[in-house]
């Protein structure tokens, strides 16, 4: 199975369908009038579908076990066909489209099995995904290709040439993967005056997204949040609350980060940990979801 530990938990939904076609209207009449020898076809098939939805990971090797929190199985009974509609919801890190299609297929096979004694011409015509919601596909932002970013690394050691920057490069790699362009990459010491100047210069240039890494801890030189906070027009506490919550699920030390996020004029600034892992986890927690903010900004500008 692929690694989904970096993904965020969101509400996810999938709708799938399958169609069972019979050879004569008399078969459908038997279904409607409950005259099929094996019993109530639609209710037995619905029960089988509920079992299938919850057992998908047992049958499909690469599917992750997940909590199926809602399943509905509905029918549209036509003159010579039965259309099956399966809806599944979960709050998890990965989607439920395979669960929905697996349930639809088992419902169709159960109907086939129950009707074959009275109809030898049954076919299962289609099993397909109709729609899915949730995850990063819901956060595609039409403005993201126009967003420009700056990545600023705050580190006495790295700025003095005594270490290699990995956190800043990890941030840029994540930005590249979501098609956000990095226009400026700086390495500066943990000096409040330098931090302030670098920030205000990016704001003056109209940089949309300003990401600081480093200086959010508890040492005497960690001054990035303290320097940035007084300059903000508006703080957005929920951004870093989300990042710390995400990080806390992975390490009990995430609660010690003092990172902040907010807006200065039309720029969003986020201050994140200086460790590579901390920076990566913060990026995974926030992006691409936080890009929705730029839809609001761009809309106001126009």
C-alpha positions as CSV (number, residue, x, y, z in Angstrom):
1,X,0.0,0.0,0.0
2,X,1.2,3.5,-0.6
3,X,2.1,5.8,2.3
4,X,-0.7,8.0,3.3
5,X,0.6,9.1,6.6
6,X,1.4,12.6,5.2
7,X,-2.2,13.2,4.1
8,X,-4.8,15.2,6.0
9,X,-8.1,13.7,7.3
10,X,-11.1,15.1,5.4
11,X,-14.7,14.2,4.6
12,X,-14.6,12.0,1.6
13,X,-17.5,10.7,-0.5
14,X,-17.8,8.5,-3.5
15,X,-20.8,7.4,-5.6
16,X,-20.7,4.4,-7.9
17,X,-23.2,2.5,-10.0
18,X,-23.7,-0.9,-11.7
19,X,-26.4,-2.1,-14.0
20,X,-27.9,-5.5,-14.1
21,X,-29.9,-6.3,-17.3
22,X,-32.3,-9.1,-17.6
23,X,-33.7,-10.9,-20.7
24,X,-37.4,-10.3,-20.1
25,X,-39.8,-8.0,-18.2
26,X,-41.2,-11.1,-16.4
27,X,-37.9,-11.3,-14.4
28,X,-38.4,-7.7,-13.2
29,X,-42.0,-8.5,-12.3
30,X,-40.9,-11.4,-10.2
31,X,-38.4,-9.1,-8.4
32,X,-41.1,-6.5,-7.7
33,X,-43.7,-9.0,-6.5
34,X,-41.2,-10.9,-4.4
35,X,-41.7,-14.2,-6.3
36,X,-38.0,-15.0,-6.9
37,X,-37.4,-18.5,-5.3
38,X,-34.2,-17.4,-3.5
39,X,-36.0,-14.6,-1.7
40,X,-36.2,-10.8,-1.6
41,X,-33.6,-9.9,-4.3
42,X,-33.1,-6.3,-3.6
43,X,-32.9,-6.5,0.2
44,X,-30.5,-9.5,0.1
45,X,-28.3,-7.7,-2.4
46,X,-28.4,-4.6,-0.3
47,X,-27.2,-6.5,2.7
48,X,-24.4,-8.1,0.6
49,X,-23.4,-4.6,-0.5
50,X,-23.1,-3.4,3.0
51,X,-20.8,-6.2,3.9
52,X,-18.7,-5.6,0.8
53,X,-18.3,-1.9,1.5
54,X,-16.8,-2.7,4.9
55,X,-14.6,-5.6,3.6
56,X,-13.0,-3.9,0.6
57,X,-9.5,-3.8,2.1
58,X,-9.8,-7.6,2.7
59,X,-10.3,-8.2,-1.0
60,X,-8.3,-5.5,-2.8
61,X,-4.7,-5.7,-1.8
62,X,-3.7,-2.0,-2.1
63,X,-6.8,-0.6,-0.4
64,X,-6.3,0.8,3.1
65,X,-8.6,-0.3,5.9
66,X,-10.7,2.7,6.7
67,X,-13.8,3.6,8.7
68,X,-16.9,3.4,6.5
69,X,-19.1,5.9,8.3
70,X,-22.1,5.9,5.8
71,X,-23.3,3.6,3.1
72,X,-26.5,3.8,1.1
73,X,-27.6,1.4,-1.6
74,X,-30.4,2.5,-3.8
75,X,-32.1,1.0,-6.9
76,X,-33.8,2.2,-10.0
77,X,-35.8,-0.6,-11.3
78,X,-36.7,-0.4,-15.0
79,X,-38.5,-2.6,-17.4
80,X,-35.6,-4.9,-18.1
81,X,-32.8,-3.6,-15.9
82,X,-31.9,-2.7,-12.3
83,X,-29.5,0.2,-11.8
84,X,-27.6,0.2,-8.5
85,X,-26.4,3.4,-6.9
86,X,-24.0,3.1,-4.0
87,X,-22.9,6.1,-1.9
88,X,-20.2,5.8,0.7
89,X,-18.7,8.4,3.1
90,X,-15.8,8.5,5.5
91,X,-13.7,11.0,7.4
92,X,-10.2,9.7,6.6
93,X,-6.9,10.3,4.7
94,X,-7.8,8.5,1.5
95,X,-10.9,8.2,-0.7
96,X,-13.7,5.6,-0.9
97,X,-14.2,5.2,-4.6
98,X,-13.0,1.6,-4.6
99,X,-15.2,0.8,-1.7
100,X,-18.2,2.2,-3.6
101,X,-17.4,0.3,-6.8
102,X,-16.7,-2.9,-4.8
103,X,-20.0,-2.6,-3.1
104,X,-21.8,-1.9,-6.4
105,X,-20.2,-5.0,-8.0
106,X,-21.1,-7.3,-5.1
107,X,-24.7,-6.0,-5.2
108,X,-24.8,-6.7,-8.9
109,X,-23.3,-10.2,-8.5
110,X,-25.8,-11.0,-5.7
111,X,-28.7,-10.0,-8.0
112,X,-27.3,-12.1,-10.8
113,X,-26.9,-15.1,-8.4
114,X,-30.5,-14.8,-7.1
115,X,-32.0,-14.4,-10.6
116,X,-30.1,-16.9,-12.6
117,X,-32.5,-19.8,-11.7
118,X,-35.3,-17.9,-13.5
119,X,-33.4,-16.0,-16.2
120,X,-30.4,-17.4,-18.1
121,X,-29.8,-14.2,-20.0
122,X,-28.7,-11.8,-17.3
123,X,-25.7,-9.5,-17.8
124,X,-23.9,-7.0,-15.6
125,X,-23.3,-4.2,-18.0
126,X,-21.4,-1.4,-16.2
127,X,-19.6,-0.8,-12.9
128,X,-18.4,2.8,-12.7
129,X,-17.5,5.7,-10.5
130,X,-20.0,8.5,-10.8
131,X,-18.4,11.1,-8.6
132,X,-16.0,11.5,-5.7
133,X,-15.3,14.4,-3.2
134,X,-12.7,15.1,-0.6
135,X,-9.0,15.3,-0.4
136,X,-6.7,17.6,-2.3
137,X,-8.8,17.5,-5.5
138,X,-11.4,19.6,-3.6
139,X,-8.8,22.3,-3.0
140,X,-7.7,23.0,-6.6
141,X,-7.4,26.7,-6.8
142,X,-7.7,28.5,-10.1
143,X,-5.4,31.2,-8.9
144,X,-2.5,29.0,-7.8
145,X,-0.6,29.4,-11.1
146,X,-0.5,33.1,-10.5
147,X,0.8,32.9,-6.9
148,X,4.4,33.9,-6.3
149,X,6.3,32.8,-3.2
150,X,9.4,33.6,-1.2
151,X,11.2,31.2,1.0
152,X,13.3,32.7,3.8
153,X,15.5,30.5,5.9
154,X,16.4,32.0,9.4
155,X,19.5,30.3,10.7
156,X,22.7,31.7,12.2
157,X,24.6,28.5,11.4
158,X,23.5,28.2,7.8
159,X,23.9,31.9,7.0
160,X,27.4,31.7,8.3
161,X,28.2,28.8,5.9
162,X,28.5,26.2,8.7
163,X,25.5,24.1,7.7
164,X,23.4,23.1,4.7
165,X,19.8,24.2,4.3
166,X,17.4,21.3,3.9
167,X,14.2,22.7,5.3
168,X,14.0,25.6,2.8
169,X,14.6,23.2,-0.1
170,X,11.9,20.8,1.2
171,X,9.5,23.7,1.3
172,X,10.4,24.7,-2.3
173,X,10.0,21.1,-3.4
174,X,6.5,21.0,-2.0
175,X,5.6,24.4,-3.6
176,X,6.8,23.1,-6.9
177,X,4.6,20.0,-6.6
178,X,1.5,22.2,-6.3
179,X,2.7,24.6,-9.1
180,X,3.5,27.6,-6.9
181,X,6.5,29.6,-8.2
182,X,9.3,30.6,-5.9
183,X,10.5,34.0,-6.9
184,X,13.0,34.5,-4.0
185,X,15.0,32.2,-1.8
186,X,17.0,33.8,1.1
187,X,19.1,32.6,3.9
188,X,19.4,35.1,6.8
189,X,20.6,35.1,10.4
190,X,18.3,35.0,13.4
191,X,18.5,38.8,13.7
192,X,15.1,40.6,14.3
193,X,16.2,43.6,12.1
194,X,17.1,41.3,9.2
195,X,14.0,39.2,9.6
196,X,11.8,42.4,9.6
197,X,13.6,43.9,6.6
198,X,13.4,40.7,4.6
199,X,9.7,40.4,5.3
200,X,8.8,44.0,4.5
201,X,10.8,43.9,1.3
202,X,8.7,40.9,0.1
203,X,5.5,42.7,1.1
204,X,6.6,45.8,-0.8
205,X,7.2,43.6,-3.9
206,X,3.7,42.2,-3.7
207,X,4.9,38.7,-3.0
208,X,1.8,36.6,-2.4
209,X,3.2,33.9,-0.1
210,X,6.1,34.5,2.3
211,X,7.3,31.4,4.1
212,X,9.8,31.6,6.9
213,X,11.5,28.5,8.2
214,X,13.5,28.6,11.5
215,X,13.3,30.7,14.6
216,X,10.0,29.3,15.9
217,X,11.4,27.3,18.9
218,X,12.2,28.2,22.4
219,X,15.9,29.2,22.4
220,X,17.0,32.8,23.0
221,X,17.7,33.3,19.3
222,X,14.3,32.1,18.1
223,X,12.7,35.4,17.4
224,X,10.9,34.9,14.0
225,X,7.3,34.9,15.3
226,X,8.0,37.7,17.8
227,X,9.5,39.8,15.0
228,X,6.7,39.1,12.4
229,X,3.7,39.4,14.7
230,X,3.7,43.2,15.3
231,X,3.9,43.8,11.6
232,X,0.8,41.9,10.7
233,X,-2.5,43.5,9.7
234,X,-4.3,40.3,10.6
235,X,-3.3,37.1,12.3
236,X,-4.9,33.8,11.3
237,X,-4.5,31.5,14.3
238,X,-6.2,28.6,12.7
239,X,-3.5,28.0,10.1
240,X,-0.8,27.2,12.7
241,X,-3.3,25.5,15.0
242,X,-4.0,23.1,12.1
243,X,-0.2,22.6,11.5
244,X,0.5,21.9,15.2
245,X,-2.5,19.5,15.4
246,X,-1.2,17.6,12.4
247,X,2.3,17.6,13.8
248,X,1.2,16.5,17.2
249,X,-0.3,13.3,15.7
250,X,3.2,12.5,14.5
251,X,5.4,13.7,17.4
252,X,4.6,14.9,20.9
253,X,7.1,17.8,20.4
254,X,5.0,19.7,17.8
255,X,3.2,21.6,20.6
256,X,6.5,23.4,21.3
257,X,6.5,25.2,18.0
258,X,5.6,28.9,18.2
259,X,4.9,29.5,14.6
260,X,2.3,32.1,13.5
261,X,0.6,33.0,10.3
262,X,-1.2,36.1,9.1
263,X,-1.7,38.8,6.5
264,X,0.3,42.0,5.7
265,X,-1.4,44.0,3.0
266,X,-2.0,41.3,0.3
267,X,0.7,38.9,1.4
268,X,0.2,35.8,3.5
269,X,3.1,35.0,5.8
270,X,3.7,31.6,7.6
271,X,6.5,31.0,10.0
272,X,7.3,27.3,10.4
273,X,9.9,25.2,12.2
274,X,13.5,25.1,11.0
275,X,13.9,21.3,11.2
276,X,13.4,19.6,7.8
277,X,10.8,17.2,9.2
278,X,8.9,20.1,10.9
279,X,8.9,22.1,7.8
280,X,7.8,19.2,5.6
281,X,5.0,18.3,8.0
282,X,3.8,21.9,8.2
283,X,3.7,22.1,4.4
284,X,1.8,18.7,4.2
285,X,-0.7,20.0,6.8
286,X,-1.4,23.3,5.1
287,X,-1.0,22.9,1.4
288,X,-2.8,23.0,-1.0
289,X,-5.8,23.8,1.3
290,X,-4.4,27.2,2.4
291,X,-4.3,28.4,-1.2
292,X,-8.0,29.0,-1.0
293,X,-7.1,32.2,0.8
294,X,-5.7,33.6,-2.5
295,X,-9.0,33.0,-4.2
296,X,-10.5,35.4,-1.7
297,X,-7.6,37.9,-2.1
298,X,-7.7,37.8,-5.9
299,X,-11.4,38.2,-5.9
300,X,-11.2,41.3,-3.8
301,X,-8.5,42.8,-6.0
302,X,-10.7,42.5,-9.0
